[in-house]
Amino acid sequence: MPVGLKPNYEPFGLKPNYEPFGLKPNYEPFGLKPNYEPFGLKLNYEPFGLKLNCKLWAEAQLQTFGLKHHRQLAPAPSDEIIKTFMLETKPHLPPPKSGTQPMPYLTAASDIKSLISKFAQRQTLWADTEVADYNTKKPRLSLIQVSDDPTDLTGAQTYILDVLDRPDLAAAFTDQIMANPDIEKVFHNASYDIKFLGKTKAKNVTCTLEMAKKIPYYLLPLPNLKLKTIAEKLCNFPNPDREEQGSDWGKRPLTQKQLKYAHMDTVYLAQAHRRLLELISRCSPDPATENLTALTQRYHEIAEQWKLLDSEISAIQERIKKAMQAKKVTETPHFKLTIYDRTTIKTDFSDLANLVLSSGIQLNFPVTLTQALQKDLGEAISQLSVQVEKTPTLRLTVKAQEADAEEDW
């Protein structure tokens, strides 16, 4: 029997005659193994909107979790499939460790320095900061949260370092951790955190916000790229706390809700980092391994839809602008209409040249000679000292289909 299937096919939803399901005796091309769980397959495929074709499901699931079955490109997912794969399917994470463990909150300088020395031996750290008086001119670094365990889902392995008004401890973290190029430091919105942790001294910093910005919207359809949004929608953490971010981080003692919030930040960060890496691998494959036939087919499938939507959006925008102007409405719950005069000042080039010469004004900057200018100058262009710059440019042109080239009847 191929791939270890038994005579009883019922658990897999297969009947004795399985030809209608598109399955052949050799199941390997469909990416099915005796153990279907790693591919995210369930016994009942109906909740995922899948009917008879198991092949597309297996291919798409493999790509979703960063697994490579073969070189062919799986069909691009529809909105429903994107929601199913990304926003509803729970990521494959190890189960939380059993038992309640104290969440480390360090206040003693000796404990903090000891932990910094320990973390200085790690290859990757997930970190965050909490800042007191962040909305004033003199914000103060309050907490540094660090985790070296990406499998922790409870915050039990997140260490909170209380460094409020203790610049020596923040400096120790900066010198031993942030400035060490051998340690990858992962932050969300890293540019904000490193303002308090070494600024330009910080080396080998990964920003999950910047990672998310590089992923096309069709793969990451989120309303915003805040860490809590990514944690909830992409990593399936239920209702992550957003309230404590704006709490008073300069007050001591910290509340239990604040500590819980601080512990979970690096948990969300580590899982967001993992999922974003998976999506980046999907949207940025090795160009040498791309399937041009599949890509071209997908392009033609969505090109006409895009033209229709793009033209409709442009038309609707114009109608909204005219309607708001006619109704003398400058703002709605969804749009704001700004009316301003765009001022452009022009002059004849000869007048500008005469003014420069007569006034002794020093204007020395390169002027791009367009094809029209080159034509007007003719052979006189040889009298100029020109700089020729050549920039390789790639332009993709859609070739007319054979049917388009035929004469219309």
Secondary structure by P-SEA (a helix, b strand, c coil): cccccccccccccccccccccccccccccccccccccccccccccccccccccaaaaaaaaaaaacccccccccccccaaaaaaacccccccccccccccccccccccaaaaaaaaaaacccccccccccccccccccccccbbbbbccccccccccbbbbbccccaaaaaaaaacccccccbbbbbccaaaaaaacccccccccccaaaaaaaccccccccccccaaaaaacccccccccccccccccccccccaaaaaaaaaaaaaaaaaaaaaaaaaaaaccccccccaaaaaaaaaacaaaaaaaaaaaaaaaaaaaaaaaaacccccccbbbbbbbbbbbbbbaaaaaaaaaaaccccbbbbbbcaaaaaaacccccccbbbbbbbbbbbbbbccccccccccc
